[in-house]
Amino acid sequence: MMSSAFGLKLFNSLTREIEPFTPVHEGEARVYSCGPTVYNYQHIGNMRAYVFADTLGRTLQHRGLKLTHVINITDVGHLTSDADEGEDKMEKMAATQGKSAWDIAAFYQADFEADLARLNVQQKQHPRATEYVEEMIAWGKSMADEHCYELDSGLYFDISTVADYGKLARAVTEEGAEDSWGRIKKLEGKRNAGDFAIWRKTPEGETRQMEWDSPWGKGAPGWHLECSVMGEKLLGFPFDIHTGGIDHREIHHPNEIAQNQAFCGCGGLSEARNSGANIWMHNNFLVERSGKMSKSSGEFLRLQLLLDKGYHPLAYRMMCLQAHYRSELEFSWEGLEAALTRLKRMVMAARKASEAQSGWYERPAEEQRKLSLNTSPKLVPLMEQFNEAINNDLNTPEALPILEAVLATKKIDPIERVNVAQWMDEVLGLNLFGLTREDLRIRPKSADITESEIEEALAARKAARAEKDFARSDTIRDELAAKGVDVMDGDPLGWEWKLA
């Protein structure tokens, strides 16, 4: 194990402390992030977890580490209640839509991966749970005698057989892990309220679309098992960091940890490595207080809805970065508009700095990176401040204004400004030097006018103003307004128009 040489400190949910990051394997970082259950579209609250995980991964790469990052795809085993009861989500949606569970998984996985790309999340390994069922059965066999017991409904893990069960959950509620089990329905025959399924038998007389033979009968694995199996198989125990949403801290991750302890024959959790990962990290919730954007309301707050209303996806990434990942993030359309405006300002500043260098955008990316090996003394303190902010548990709200300060710095060779700003954006992932004004103008789905029509009308208006035909100019403006186009004369951003 190598010593920490980066100054990076991260909050460990398991120990409830900010700790120096020390890679398990020299020159490498291995990260596992709990992925989506692909039975439906992903809410933007779900997507916040992957913006956070991507920022973490970018930071580790920025420190010169070779990153292996796994985001699993749950296509079996997740029940309609996270509290380990109800129907399998995949089977239920398949029945609702009249499709196979496999087709449901393929469709929603593709949509999830498209959303990752829109948010500039670097593509990672996306193994499916169904690809590892044989390994899950092998895990169950290895734990069964010492840690499990069988009921008519399946094989269950006895949480009393491992030390410190629920320690992670107590990071949420200090009163005790039992508080986290309150919503778990008591199943006849379970030894402890918190015991959970390793394998679920197919009820007699039923046939599931996704079922396999096992020593405990035909059925399917429990939800928690897949992450343990894929984490160990793809990253090895202990790996560096396990991430997920804060909702996983109460049940899913404590169960995953218990399985890891049982499989490895590890001791208690006074040593974090016994949990399977050295550090456990969790992002907080996205809060939408109006209650009008839930799945049940009909207007499901997913990334496509933002696009339909004229917002670039990276405005949402900006919104996420403006709050610390461990803080609640309140969503509002006004807040998203403000994030888009901030993104526009930064993109324009990046473009202005770049255009000061003849042919900058035509040069290969690697050449752009290497053009400036020296950094102005004016920029060095800003680079140090940026590193300090990111090293402080990924404090992106503090890092953003430092990047803005770099873009605004005067009397410096623009190429140095560009070089440092790109260096910072490699962590934040806003793609400032790849976006254009045109990219950020998203036509709302409800708009009945095309961008070319808008530009044509604005050209005619400009000609009318040049000829001092202000009546004609005002008529064109009113016609555009009637079609939802705000003409922004004197806009300090120079954006000229936007679709309302």
C-alpha positions, 0 to 999 in steps of 0.5 A: 500500500502506498502512502497518501501523496495527493492531499486528497481528503474524503468523508468516510460514511463508515467512520463518520470522519474526513480521512486522507485518501490512500490508494490500496494499489500503487498508482491505481484507484478502484471505485464501485458505484451502485448503479440503477435498477433499469425498470424505468427512466432515471429521475434527475435525483438518481442522476445526481449520484453519477455526477458526484461519482464522476467528479470523484473519478475525475479527481482521482485521474487528475491526481495521476491514478489509473482509474477502474470505475464500475457502475453496475446495472441491476436487471434482477432482484430489486423488489418494489420496496428497498426494504426487501419485500414486494415484487421484483421491479423488472418482472412487474414492469415487464408485465405492465408493458407486455414485454420481456424483462430482458427487453425492459432492461436493455431499453432502460439501460440504453436510456441511462447510458445516454443520460450519462453521456449528456451529463458528460459522465465518463463511460465506465464498466456497466456489468449487469447483475444477470451476467453474474448469477453463477458467481452469486450462487457460489457466494451463497454456497460459501456463506450458507452453513455459517451465516444463512438459514433457509425458509420456504421463501428462500435463503436468508442471511442472519445478521447476528453472525457478523460483527458490527452489523448496521454501523454504516446505518448509524451514520444516519441515525445515532439512536441505533441501526434498529431504527433503520429496520423499522420499515421492514415487514416482519417475515414469518420465520426470520430470526432477526428483523434485519435479516435479508434474502440471499436467494428468493425461491420462485413461489410454487405454481409460478414461473418468473421470466428471470429464474435460475436453478440453485441449491435452494430451488429455482429462483433469483438472487436477492438485490444486495448480493450482486454488488458484493459479487461484482465488487469482489470479482471486478475490483478485488477486496478491499478496493478503494471507494464505494459510492451511492445515494444516501438512501443506500446507507440504511439497508442496502449497503449495510447488507452488502457489507455483512455479505463481504464480511462473511465471504472474506471471513473478516472481523469487525468494522473497526477496520474499514477494509473489512467492509470490502472498501476502504471508504464509503461515500454517499451523496445527499438527496435532490429535493423538489418541494412542489411535489409536482415532478414525481413519477406519480404526478405524470410529469416525471422529472428526468433529464429529457424533461429538462431538454424538452423545456429548453435546458442543456443537460450540463446546466443540471451538472452545473446545478449539482456542482454548485452544492456540496455532494453531502448537502441536500440540493433543492431543485427549482426551474429558477435555480436551473435557469441561474445555473444555465446562465452561469454556464453560458458566462463561463462558456463565453469566457472560455471561448473569448480566451481561446479565440485570442489564440489564432486557430486554437480550436483547430489544433489537436487536443493534445497540442492544446494541452502542451502549448503552455508548460509555464504558468503565470505567477498570477495563476499559480495561487488560483491553481493552489486554491482549486486543489485545496477546494477539491482536496477538501472532500470534493468542495466543488462550490468553492472550486467553481468561482476559482475557475471563473477567476482564472477565466477572468484574469487579465494581462496574462497570455490567453494560452496560459489562462486556457491551459489552467482553465482546461486543467480545472475543467478536467475535474468539473467536467463542464466541457467549457472548451467544447460547448458553443453558443449554439449547443446551449440554445436548446429548442423547447419541445413546445416551440413552434418556430425553428432556430433558422427562422429566428435568425432570419427574423433577427437579421431582418430586424437588424436591417430595419434598425440600421435603416431607422425603421423602428416601427418594422423593428418593433413589429418583428420583435412582437411577432417573435414574442408571440412565438415565445422568443425573447429578443434580448437587446443589450444582454450583457451576455450577448446571447441576443435571444432565448426561447421562453 
